[in-house]
Amino acid sequence: MTKANPVEIQKHLKGFDYPAGKSDLIKHAKQQGADQDVISILEQLPENEEYETPTDLNKAIGKII
């Protein structure tokens, strides 16, 4: 089982409009067919954070993986 990385996660968030919170990111990723590895990483993001850009999200993901 391959662990998802920021590039893989961003692939499933293509076309997504920032800023966004955790629940919006998860919803969009699921709609784009993200696998459970991607979803589980997004689920580990803090609840009350909002991400202004993909770069902000990648920094947060880097703290998780």
Secondary structure, DSSP 4 states (H G I P E B T S, - for coil): -PPP-HHHHHHHTTTPPSSEEHHHHHHHHHHTT--HHHHHHHHTS-TT-EESSHHHHHHHHHHH-
